[in-house]
Amino acid sequence: MIKSELITLMADKNPHLTRHDLESVVNVIFEEISDTLSSGDRVEIRGFGSFSIKRRPARIGRNPRTGEAVSVPEKNVLYFKTGKNLRERLNHK
């Protein structure tokens, strides 16, 4: 699902709200999640999951084409852990 599909789905379920208003709501939510993660904090959405940042240390990697050693700088990566309700829905048979 892409953002425009999410907005369309929300508009179908909430006909009393304008598409423009729903687009603004979705944008604010995504901006707040991004800002919170950028500041190093964690975001938890109960029943869905939690987003956090993990630091990967610098390392020496290899260029797969040439085999040459390449320095890979440290970086932050996004980590998502599913919540209990989502995990149960995904594994429900």
C-alpha positions as CSV (number, residue, x, y, z in Angstrom):
1,M,0.0,0.0,0.0
2,I,1.3,3.4,-0.9
3,K,0.4,6.7,0.8
4,S,-2.2,7.7,-1.8
5,E,-4.0,4.4,-1.4
6,L,-4.1,4.9,2.4
7,I,-5.6,8.3,1.9
8,T,-8.2,6.9,-0.5
9,L,-9.1,4.1,1.9
10,M,-9.5,6.5,4.7
11,A,-11.6,8.8,2.5
12,D,-13.9,5.9,1.6
13,K,-14.4,5.0,5.3
14,N,-14.8,8.6,6.4
15,P,-17.0,10.4,3.8
16,H,-17.6,13.3,6.2
17,L,-13.9,14.3,6.0
18,T,-12.4,15.8,2.9
19,R,-9.5,14.1,1.0
20,H,-7.4,17.2,1.6
21,D,-7.9,17.0,5.4
22,L,-7.1,13.3,5.4
23,E,-3.9,13.9,3.4
24,S,-2.9,16.6,5.9
25,V,-3.5,14.2,8.8
26,V,-1.4,11.4,7.2
27,N,1.4,13.9,6.4
28,V,1.4,15.1,10.0
29,I,1.6,11.6,11.4
30,F,4.5,10.6,9.1
31,E,6.3,13.9,9.8
32,E,6.0,13.4,13.6
33,I,7.3,9.8,13.3
34,S,10.2,10.9,11.2
35,D,11.0,13.8,13.6
36,T,10.9,11.6,16.6
37,L,13.1,9.0,15.1
38,S,15.5,11.7,13.8
39,S,15.9,13.0,17.4
40,G,16.9,9.5,18.5
41,D,13.7,8.6,20.3
42,R,11.5,5.5,19.8
43,V,8.0,5.4,18.3
44,E,5.5,2.8,19.6
45,I,2.0,2.3,18.1
46,R,0.3,-0.2,20.4
47,G,-0.9,-3.3,18.6
48,F,1.0,-2.5,15.5
49,G,4.7,-2.2,16.4
50,S,7.6,0.0,17.4
51,F,10.1,1.9,15.4
52,S,13.6,2.6,16.7
53,I,17.0,3.5,15.4
54,K,20.0,1.2,15.7
55,R,23.6,2.3,15.1
56,R,25.7,0.1,12.8
57,P,29.4,0.6,13.5
58,A,32.0,1.4,10.8
59,R,33.5,-1.7,9.2
60,I,35.6,-2.8,6.3
61,G,33.5,-4.3,3.4
62,R,34.3,-5.7,0.0
63,N,33.4,-4.5,-3.4
64,P,31.6,-7.5,-4.9
65,R,32.8,-6.7,-8.4
66,T,36.5,-6.3,-7.7
67,G,36.9,-7.8,-4.3
68,E,38.7,-4.6,-3.1
69,A,38.4,-3.7,0.5
70,V,36.1,-0.7,1.1
71,S,35.6,1.4,4.2
72,V,31.9,1.5,5.2
73,P,31.2,4.4,7.6
74,E,29.0,4.0,10.7
75,K,25.3,4.7,10.1
76,N,21.9,4.6,11.7
77,V,19.3,2.1,10.5
78,L,15.6,1.9,11.1
79,Y,14.5,-1.1,13.1
80,F,10.8,-2.2,13.3
81,K,9.5,-4.7,15.8
82,T,6.0,-6.0,15.2
83,G,3.4,-5.7,18.0
84,K,1.7,-8.7,19.5
85,N,-1.7,-8.0,17.7
86,L,-0.1,-7.5,14.3
87,R,2.1,-10.6,14.8
88,E,-0.9,-12.7,15.7
89,R,-2.9,-11.4,12.6
90,L,0.1,-12.2,10.3
91,N,0.4,-15.8,11.7
92,H,-3.3,-16.6,12.1
93,K,-4.2,-19.7,10.2
